[in-house]
Amino acid sequence: MQIQSTQIKHFKGWASHETATDYMQICLQLSHKLTADFVLSILLTF
C-alpha cells in the first residue's frame, strides 16, 4: 500500500511539471510495446 501511495505522489509531482506530457508519452510507448510483445507471444504459441 505504501508503494502505491508513493507512486501517486510521484505522479502528482510529474503532473505539476511540463514534462508530464513526455512522461505520459513514455508510458504509452511502453504499454504499446508490452501489448505488442504479449500479442506476438500468443501468436507464436499457436
NORQUI-V848161 format. One record per pair of residues at least 6 apart in sequence whose C-alpha atoms are under 7 Angstrom apart, sorted by sequence separation. I is the first residue (numbers start at 1). J is the second residue. D is the distance in Angstrom with one decimal. If there is no record, write none. Layout:
((I J D) (I J D))
//
This chain:
((14 20 5.1))
//
